[in-house]
Amino acid sequence: MTDNQENTSQTGAPSAAGGEAPIRKAKAPAKPRSVKVKAPEVATDTAASTPASVAPSSAADEPSIVAAPPAPRWSAPAAGGPEPTTMEELLAIAGAPIKNLKSGDVLDGVVVRVDPDEVLVDIGGKSEGVVSSRELHGRNGEEGPTLNVGDTVLVYVMQPESEDGHVVLSIRRAGLERKWRTMQEQLDSGAIIEAAVIDHNKGGLIVDCGIRGFVPISQIVDFPRRPPGDAPRDAIQEIAEKLQPYVGRKLRMKILEVNRKGNRLILSEKVAHYEERREKRDELFSTLSVGQRVSGSVRSIAPFGLFIDLGGIDGLIHKSEISWSKVANPEAGYNVGNSVDAEVIDINMERGRISLSIRKLQPDPWHAAIADIKIGDFVEGTITK
């Protein structure tokens, strides 16, 4: 025992017999700890300028102290500024914000992977969105659009997060949203569109604009009215009979209202018709002159005459100008849509009216009647009035 104690006091090392380690050796590993905490706050050459007071006491501890800490993934805060403490702050520093998605959102994404059973789309979320392969086929099994990595697609958020942590997306639903967006853009631009009539109801026409649109009866050009003297009938049946001929026809219309939430798209044929005619009106007025022969079609018939469509503006043929003979009812000899040749007899620029005459293009029966009559001749006649 005396020899062991002497060896310990001289060498400062434990004996081979397993004596207790000195207290100084037990505390040595704790010193580098303070250095690791302060390392991010000092310059990059901290390891080279470590003060002697914190130098390691043995070569075995040296690598853990001089090794530089791993570079952080985010930029270091400004000197004296607070360190990020939440995940949102860390992501803001890294410049990688996460979109807060909710069901019904429509947004653009980029295809990052195409698998046989699903397509992964990057939409800027914390994980990729998933589109089922069923979305790439039609309802009847026909092939849909082909997607490739890098394609930009419009997607609809069906479920913000599934059990697997992915966002469930739909391209088909997004296609419907795209059509609504197109209708809104055309409403904002004031564009005139063309669509086919596919059905009707008691209030008007149903048209196919990619989505179903509605044209009220009041917005239909030249909707047939009940002729004077006709006995009243069942209103719904009468309207259906008048609207049925429109089915299958294409109409030029202007959008009046787009309401996505209410699933309502309202259009007008009258507004489109008026605007198109207004654009041609000035041009027609500048080219027409009294005595000019023009061609048009009967647009409507009134008790006092015929309205002729000249391709941008209506001209009126008064019933006294239809024929040299007396005309009591203009409907007796003309129908809507008939082609008519007439002569311009008056132009009123201020009121926007053009007066036409059919009888001006016909021989004047007066000249034929007096061709063989001389002054002093005796003639026979019939009292008419």
C-alpha angles and dihedrals in degrees: 000000000000092000093050093051091050092050091050095051092049101044102026090223130116117259123249089249089075104259120174118282116245118260091242091064094049093057097047098090092056095066099074090056094079090050093055092052094051097041098092091052098055131066122284092257092061093121091057094051100042109150118246091241091070098036115130117262094217139031091240092066096045101090094056091054104042097042110107115240116252114271112259119243091231132057116268115254119254117275110280093010124124118268118241111266104175135055091244091056091049092050091047090053091048090051094236108120120184120227116235102227128196134183112279097031116138117204144149121261140177123237109240101170138013118203129174092253103031147010122226116217127190108223098164095265130128088269137016121274121241125226116191116235087236087073089066093062130066124247090261095047098265118145116268131201118317114238125204132188109276096028117135112228136179111237136186120220108235096169125008093214132007128201088271092054095252129125111246110225137185127207093184093057089045089056089061090048089050090057091051089050090052091052090051091050091051090049090052093047094045092233122169113230134194123224138163124248109240103171145346140218135191091283103047147294131329113218132189112234094156082284125044115274131186129224112194118222089246089061097052117105114239096355104186114254128206110275115244112267096024114134115247115260137185103308097215093049092046092051092047091053091051095046098045095078089060093063109108095019123117117233131197108226145166123226114245102176139012115190111171096178092049091042088231129144116176123190137180130212092186095059092049091047092050094048094048091050092047090056091055096041099084091045092053094047090053093052101042125088136176111274093026118134114232137180128217145139131259106260098176141350125226130182089254099047152306128303111215122201108223094182100273107015136033124246122201124227106194114216089246088061097049096081141353086243121073113273115201099174120027091198090065093076106021140053132195109275097029115139114241135188116207143161125242109241101168140012121197107189095180095054094032094235132140121194118208136187132204096184091060087071092051126080113267106246089208092069091051091047096053097040093096098030122099131188109274096027119133113232137178125231145168125243107239102172 
